[in-house]
Amino acid sequence: MAELDPAEKIKELAATLASVTAVVDVDAMRTEIAELREQSADPELWADQENAQKVTRRLSSLESTVNKLGLIGQRLDDLGVLYELAESEDDADTRVEADRELEQLRKEIGELEVRTLLNGPHDEHEALVTINSQAGGVDAADWAQMLQRMYLRWAERHGYSTDIFETSYAEEAGIKSTSFAVRAPFAYGTLRGEHGTHRLVRISPFDNQNRRQTSFAGVDVVPVVEQSDHIDIDETELRVDVYRSSGPGGQGVNTTDSAVRITHLRPASSSPARTSGPSSRTRRPRCRCSRPSCWLANGRRSRPPWTRSAVSRRAAGAPRCATTSCTPTRA
């Protein structure tokens, strides 16, 4: 099959960009940007810090998307001129530069096209990730910490902010569990495929006989639902445990009940917190973290099993195992 002419490639990319622009509805986004700018100019907005952060975060996300679409369209127009200049001047360096720009544009437009496929009811929300070490002893705890570092580094490379709510370290190495939020648009839609059991096969660095070990870690990904999302939870299904958390020492150590564990008995999920301060202040972020699990459990109870898609069944706890194998190579 003959390779397409650069002009044809640019035409295909322009058609893909036009379809992406139509799907995201740029005109509606510009209208919402104007409304959000009016709200952000209101001096009374910052009376409610949480709502103000939500407005500014949404405004920044919309402006970034609109500006990116406009910039890519301008770059496509300039790319055609660059190819014409390379042909007229017979300049190999300019041709190489144009090919490099074409490849970069294909990558960026492809990412935007994938973003349009994340059209689930909560795909555009932030994500709450919980990692637990499972079977495998010390290797499982080390594998859980490796997964935590992997996801945090991935978020850092993409410019996403993260909030670590809780980390429980193991005795010898690694972690027992951790919970953190990825603060970015479409974080849940991007990360929901990571939900399930992750398996690591490797020569254990903790085995003095250098035997091959298999370890498991569970990853749970749920959307960070908004405060306005209404969920009916019977108070008899909740158990709140308030206890004293350990600290670095001093007069205040073990004198305040600054650790809270909220357990939802119906889906059998718990959300512990170990942050400094009184339990009333600690309880709020835990409620925010436990709300997605309650929302998912409530949604599963209200829908018959035969109406759930494969993705929803997997998110509901269906077994899924991703295997990673690390084998040393000889020099």
C-alpha positions in Angstrom: 0.0 0.0 0.0 1.4 3.3 -1.1 2.2 5.9 1.6 -0.2 8.8 1.7 0.9 12.2 0.6 1.5 14.7 3.5 -1.4 16.8 2.3 -3.7 13.8 2.6 -2.4 13.0 6.1 -3.1 16.6 7.1 -6.6 16.4 5.6 -7.3 13.2 7.6 -6.1 14.8 10.8 -8.2 17.9 10.2 -11.3 15.7 9.7 -10.6 13.9 12.9 -10.1 17.2 14.8 -13.4 18.5 13.3 -15.2 15.4 14.6 -13.6 15.8 18.1 -14.6 19.4 18.1 -18.2 18.5 17.3 -18.4 15.9 20.0 -17.1 18.1 22.8 -19.3 20.9 21.6 -16.9 23.9 21.8 -19.7 26.5 21.5 -21.3 25.1 24.7 -18.0 25.1 26.4 -17.4 28.7 25.5 -20.8 29.6 26.9 -20.0 27.8 30.2 -16.6 29.5 30.3 -18.3 32.9 30.1 -20.7 31.9 33.0 -17.9 30.6 35.1 -15.8 33.8 34.6 -18.8 35.8 35.9 -19.0 33.6 38.9 -15.2 33.8 39.6 -15.4 37.6 39.4 -17.9 37.7 42.2 -16.1 38.6 45.5 -18.6 36.5 47.5 -17.5 33.4 45.7 -14.6 32.7 48.1 -16.9 32.8 51.1 -17.4 29.1 50.2 -13.8 27.8 49.7 -14.9 24.3 48.4 -17.3 25.7 45.8 -14.8 28.4 44.7 -12.2 25.7 44.1 -14.7 23.7 42.2 -15.6 26.7 40.0 -11.9 27.6 39.3 -10.9 24.0 38.6 -13.8 23.6 36.1 -13.0 27.0 34.5 -9.3 26.0 34.1 -10.2 22.6 32.6 -12.6 24.1 30.0 -10.2 26.9 29.0 -7.4 24.4 28.6 -9.5 22.2 26.3 -10.8 25.0 24.2 -7.3 26.6 23.9 -5.8 23.2 23.0 -8.3 22.6 20.2 -7.7 26.0 18.8 -3.9 25.6 19.0 -3.9 22.2 17.3 -6.1 23.6 14.4 -3.6 26.5 14.0 -0.7 24.1 14.0 -2.4 22.0 11.3 -2.7 25.1 9.1 0.9 26.0 9.6 2.0 22.4 8.9 0.6 22.6 5.4 2.6 25.8 4.8 5.7 24.2 6.2 5.5 21.2 3.7 4.9 23.6 0.8 8.0 25.5 1.9 10.1 22.3 2.1 9.0 21.3 -1.4 9.6 24.7 -3.0 13.1 25.1 -1.3 13.9 21.4 -1.6 15.1 21.6 2.0 15.6 18.2 3.7 15.9 19.7 7.2 12.5 21.5 6.9 11.0 18.3 5.6 12.3 16.4 8.7 10.9 19.1 11.0 7.5 18.9 9.2 7.4 15.1 9.6 8.2 15.5 13.3 5.4 18.0 13.8 3.0 15.8 11.8 3.8 12.8 14.1 3.3 15.0 17.2 0.0 16.3 16.0 -1.2 12.7 15.2 -0.4 11.7 18.7 -2.1 14.7 20.3 -5.3 14.4 18.2 -5.4 10.7 18.9 -5.4 11.4 22.7 -8.2 13.9 22.2 -10.2 11.3 20.2 -9.7 8.8 23.0 -11.0 11.4 25.5 -14.2 11.7 23.5 -14.8 7.9 24.1 -14.8 8.4 27.9 -18.5 9.2 27.9 -19.6 7.2 31.0 -21.8 8.9 33.6 -18.7 9.6 35.9 -15.8 9.3 33.5 -15.0 13.0 33.7 -14.7 12.9 37.5 -11.6 12.7 39.6 -10.5 9.3 40.8 -10.0 7.8 44.2 -7.5 4.9 44.1 -7.1 2.4 46.9 -4.3 -0.2 46.9 -4.1 -3.2 49.2 -1.4 -5.9 49.5 -2.9 -9.4 49.2 -1.3 -12.8 49.1 2.5 -12.9 48.9 3.7 -11.6 52.3 6.6 -9.1 52.1 6.7 -9.3 48.2 3.0 -8.4 48.1 3.6 -5.3 50.3 6.5 -4.3 48.2 4.4 -4.8 45.0 1.7 -2.6 46.5 4.2 0.2 47.1 5.5 -0.2 43.6 2.0 0.3 42.2 1.5 3.3 44.4 4.7 4.9 43.1 3.8 4.0 39.5 0.4 5.7 39.6 1.8 8.8 41.4 4.6 9.1 38.9 2.1 8.7 36.1 0.0 11.5 37.5 3.1 13.7 38.0 4.2 13.2 34.4 0.8 14.3 33.1 0.7 17.3 35.5 -2.1 15.9 37.6 -2.2 16.8 41.3 -2.7 14.0 43.9 -3.8 13.9 47.5 -2.6 11.0 49.7 -5.2 10.3 52.4 -3.8 7.3 54.1 -0.8 5.0 53.9 -0.2 2.0 56.2 3.3 0.7 56.0 4.3 -2.9 56.4 6.7 -4.2 59.0 9.6 -5.2 56.8 9.1 -3.5 53.5 6.4 -2.0 51.3 2.9 -0.9 52.4 -0.2 -2.7 53.6 -2.6 -0.2 52.0 -2.9 3.3 50.7 -5.6 5.6 49.4 -5.1 8.7 47.3 -7.1 10.9 44.9 -6.0 12.0 41.4 -7.3 15.5 40.8 -7.7 15.8 37.1 -10.6 15.8 34.6 -11.4 12.3 33.3 -9.1 10.7 35.8 -11.7 8.1 36.7 -12.4 7.3 33.0 -8.7 6.9 32.4 -7.9 4.8 35.5 -11.0 2.6 35.9 -9.4 -0.1 33.7 -6.8 -0.5 36.5 -9.5 -1.9 38.9 -8.8 -5.4 39.8 -6.0 -7.7 41.1 -2.4 -7.1 39.9 0.0 -10.0 40.0 3.8 -9.8 40.0 6.1 -12.7 39.2 9.7 -12.2 39.9 12.9 -13.5 41.7 12.2 -12.3 45.2 14.8 -9.9 46.6 13.6 -10.9 50.1 14.3 -14.6 49.6 17.8 -15.7 50.4 17.4 -18.7 48.1 16.5 -16.5 45.1 13.3 -18.4 44.4 10.6 -17.1 42.0 7.7 -15.7 43.9 4.2 -14.6 42.9 2.6 -11.7 44.8 -0.8 -10.0 44.5 -2.1 -6.5 45.1 -5.7 -5.3 44.8 -6.4 -1.9 43.1 -9.8 -0.3 43.6 -10.7 2.8 41.5 -13.9 4.8 42.2 -15.1 8.2 41.0 -14.9 11.1 43.4 -18.6 12.0 43.5 -19.8 15.5 44.2 -21.2 16.7 47.5 -24.6 17.3 45.7 -24.8 13.6 44.6 -27.6 12.4 46.8 -27.1 9.0 48.5 -29.5 7.5 51.0 -27.6 5.5 53.6 -29.3 4.0 56.6 -27.5 5.1 59.8 -27.7 1.5 61.1 -25.4 0.5 58.2 -22.6 2.8 59.4 -20.2 2.2 62.3 -17.9 5.1 63.3 -14.9 4.2 65.4 -13.0 7.0 67.0 -9.6 6.2 68.5 -6.2 7.7 69.3 -3.6 7.8 66.6 0.1 7.6 67.3 2.2 10.7 66.9 5.8 11.9 67.0 5.5 12.6 70.8 5.1 15.6 73.0 2.4 16.7 75.3 -0.4 16.1 72.8 0.4 12.5 72.0 -2.3 10.0 72.7 -4.5 12.7 74.3 -6.9 13.4 71.4 -9.1 11.1 69.4 -7.7 12.2 66.1 -8.2 9.0 64.1 -11.5 7.9 62.6 -12.7 4.7 60.9 -16.0 4.8 59.1 -17.3 1.3 58.1 -20.2 0.8 55.8 -21.5 -2.5 56.9 -23.7 -3.3 53.9 -20.9 -3.4 51.3 -18.4 -4.2 54.0 -16.0 -1.3 53.2 -14.1 0.9 55.5 -12.3 4.2 55.2 -9.7 4.9 57.9 -8.0 8.3 58.4 -4.9 9.1 60.3 -4.6 12.9 60.1 -3.7 15.3 62.8 -6.4 17.3 64.6 -9.7 16.5 66.3 -11.9 13.7 65.1 -14.6 16.1 63.9 -12.1 17.6 61.4 -10.8 14.1 60.4 -14.2 12.7 59.8 -15.0 15.1 56.9 -12.4 13.8 54.4 -13.2 10.2 55.3 -16.9 10.8 54.5 -15.8 12.2 51.2 -13.6 9.2 50.5 -16.3 6.6 51.6 -19.0 8.3 49.5 -17.9 6.7 46.1 -18.0 3.2 47.6 -21.5 3.8 49.0 -22.6 5.3 45.6 -21.3 2.2 43.7 -22.9 -0.1 46.2 -26.2 1.8 46.0 -26.1 1.7 42.2 -25.4 -2.1 42.1 -28.4 -2.7 44.4 -30.7 -0.6 42.2 -29.8 -2.2 38.9 -30.6 -5.8 37.9 -27.5 -7.9 37.1 -28.5 -8.5 33.4 -28.4 -4.7 32.7 -24.8 -4.2 33.8 -22.1 -3.8 31.1 -18.9 -5.7 31.2 -17.1 -2.6 32.5 -19.7 -2.1 35.3 -19.4 -5.8 36.3 -15.7 -5.4 36.5 -16.0 -2.2 38.5 -18.4 -4.0 40.8 -15.7 -6.4 41.9 -15.6 -9.0 39.1 -12.2 -10.7 39.2 -9.6 -9.3 36.8 -5.9 -10.0 37.1 -3.1 -8.2 35.3 0.2 -10.0 35.4 3.7 -8.4 35.5 6.7 -10.7 35.1 10.2 -9.5 36.1 13.0 -11.9 34.9 16.7 -11.1 35.3 18.8 -11.4 32.2 22.3 -12.6 31.9 25.0 -10.2 30.7 
